[in-house]
Amino acid sequence: MATNGLNARADTAGLAPQAVAAGLLRHPRRLAIDLSRGRGRRNEGSERRRSPRADAAAPQDIAAGVSGLTVYESNVYFIQTGSDWVLIDTAWAWGGCDRRIQEAAAARFGPSVRPAAIVLTHLHPDHSGSALALARAWDCPVYVHPRELALAVARDLSTVERYANSLDRRVLLPLLRALPRRRVEAMLASTSLEGVVRALDPAAIPELPGWACIPTPGHSPGHIALFRERDRVLLAGDAVLTVDATTLRGWLTWGLRLNRPHVFGAPRYTNWDQRAAEASVAVLAALSPRVLATGHGAPMAGEAVARELRAFAARSAGAGQPDDPPHAVAAGRR
């Protein structure tokens, strides 16, 4: 859901432009607590008590062989396939995300069991940030859709520009253009996945038998979702969310853990192509999932999932307003 290009790291060439671009979007819970209770040591304790998912050492079960972990409001998923397992997305590059994911994997599969692969739904830094560190630690490949491959190994600003969404164009790119060219190239080189990244075949991912790769461009050019037909489990990345990240009220309720999961779209300013994003929602709705797990927000399960996703797709296509809250639709079913 964050912007493209550089991962937010304070130790990357002395600048963290992603922090300026994404800013408070990284910490909706911290923002909500600060606004509602004020800052201070007491609030930090309240934050820890209210947020067991953010600090959980072990992944939480979502479906058979599928578990999820929330790290700084970004979700990563662990898929077990026989004796192997695959990591879906890697959260941020900062805050010890790689360490927390490794600890969760060790708790789940054992300390010496490495994944067969890492699969990224897209190359935004809240999903791909720790991919390089984890691939090196585990000596495993990182798979991305072929349309994301150029960004994964980008070494020049022109490549980042091709993948830019509106937030990138308004905030991130002007900052980068103001820097010396060599400094930008050094920053890009430090986050490049060259040497570990591979283009996945959308027709089949050998490390994920039983799972279909569903191209869902729009949020990014090569965004993908993963779908297991036998029990209709959908890992949607940021093609849809189960939190309202488009309004202040949504951020506050999400941050304070007061929200109930419903289907929402990613904020328009984080989408590379809004019309393509709307078309991808319709593709996912046609799958009629029973379990929906997204890049941000809690998973949803049951017959209501498919109905709500279809209703959201209809609103997106009919009204051209994919970010409208679904509360009125959901209220009649629960």
Buried (B, 14 or more C-beta within 10 A) or exposed (E): BBBBBBBBBEEBBEBBBBBEBBEEBBBBBBBBBBBEEEEEEEBEEEBEEBBEBBEBEEBBEBBEBBBBBBBBBBBBBBBBBEEBBBBBBBBBBBBEBBEBBBBBBBBBBEEEBBBBBBBBBBBBBBBBBBBBBBBEBBEBBBBBBBBBBBBBBBBEBEBBBEBBBBBBEEBBBEBBEEBEEEEBBBBBEBBBBEEBBBBBEBEEBEBBEEBBBBBBBBBBBBBBBBBBEEEBBBBBBBBBBBBBBBEEEBBBBBBBBEBEBBBBBBBBBBBBBBEBBBBBBBBBBEBBBBBBBBBBBBBBBEEBBBBBBBBBBBBBBEEEEBBBBBEEBBEEEE
